Amino acid sequence: MAAIALSRAGGADVSAAVPPPLAELAYPFLPSGEGRPGVVIAAPPTWAFDPRAVPADADVVIWGRLPSAGGGIRRALARERALRTLRPPAQLEVCAVHRLAAPGLAAGVRGDLRSALRGGALVEIARRDGVRRVLDAVADRADLARLGSRVHAGSGGTLLVRGTLVDGTGVLLRVGRCGTPADPAHVADELERLGAAAVPLVPRLLGRGSCAGASWVAELALAGRRPVRAGGELVRQVVAACTRFPRFEGAPAAVVDDVVGAAALLPERAARLLVLAADLATQARGLPAILRHGDLWTGNLLVDRGRLTGMIDWDAAHPAGVAGADLVQLLATEARRRAHRSLGAAFVARPWRAPAFRRATAQYWAAVGAAPHRELLEVAGIAWWATEVHHTLARLPHRAADERWVAANVDAVLVNLGY
């Protein structure tokens, strides 16, 4: 096992064996007070816990592993066995086990099964006298009366947990170490922008701030549940909601930002990606720019009895998205999941050229005053691919070293585009 030591102020001696998103996700569970040392330890793929790796002076140990991209029954069984039999050193005790669902899985029985096989976990281990956590300090600052027991991993290692205010109002709390990819301040910025534009079906920002080295955002928890699939009526409602997204005065810079971001995470492909980014900067001039969600699929929609009740998780939002890119993402993601295609194969198929896409999105183009011509749709398609690649690599850094994944989803697209 490899460990990193984290202080409340955020200092870190980072081991390459501890993925940065794991370290960031663990930060809210570390001590909020000075002089209470905490350590993050990454579990190996076998999920074997070695008590000898725990420093003798540690007041808090966060041990665990992020969800895996693959993972079969054998690994899932090893995880469950480890979680049941984990025995920390005598001065410490297991305080909580937090399950981490695998990201990007569809709702329904199949999605639940795959999540169970691929899921990760964080285990809180602390001294028996109890330690006040960063998360506890944040909950007090956000005026929460209660915190939920289930947590989720957001982009870059942001911790998501539900809670309630004194009056019973449901809240979704986002917590991340200040100044890191887990910092949720940009989500608050986008929610403020959407609120000012009176965009419907968007969580209302209830509060934001920082304490104990962590940045936090509290938003209203919306009613509803994830739909199993994006049927025609649901797509119609999403299209109508997207017409309300605010326009941006300038070129759609999000697509260039995502390609440049991917280049930084894929140094061996950086040269080709940066040439693509430069070409996109030229092609995007004069195209309409609209705020984009950036992760628009059924997993980030909420419905109640067939009615769209919310569009959530604005981690990948950008004020200057390519018009229509969110709708390409929604419909292309739905199509590729049904066909069990990789992202690269789905891009090469160019679903935005299909008559069905034009019919489903006709209301959108009429509302935003843009013609869905071939050049615009091509850039919108590239924008969908680029945000998927960039944010997948940010959320799951091990993908950058997975040559099969990179070949199928990055190289195949670059070659198809002529790079």
Protein Blocks (a to p, Z undefined) as FASTA:
>chain_A
ZZddddfkopacddfklcfklmmmmmmmpcfbghiacddddddfkopacfklpcfklmbd
cddddddfkopfklmmmmmmmmmmoccdfkbccfbdcddddehiaedjklmmmmmmmpcc
ddddddfkopadfklmmmmmnopabdcfbdcddehhiacdddddfkopacddddddehia
klmklmmmmmmmmmmnopghiacdfbdcdeehiacddddddeddddfbdcfklmmmmmmm
mmmpccdedddfklmmmmmmmmmmmmmlmmmmmmmmmmmmmmmgopacdddeklacfklc
cceehiafbdehjllgcfbbcehklmmmmmmmmmmmmnopafklmmmnommlpmklmmmm
mmmmmmnopacdfklmmmmmmmmmmmmmmmmmmmmmmlmmmmklmmmmmmmmmmmnoZZ
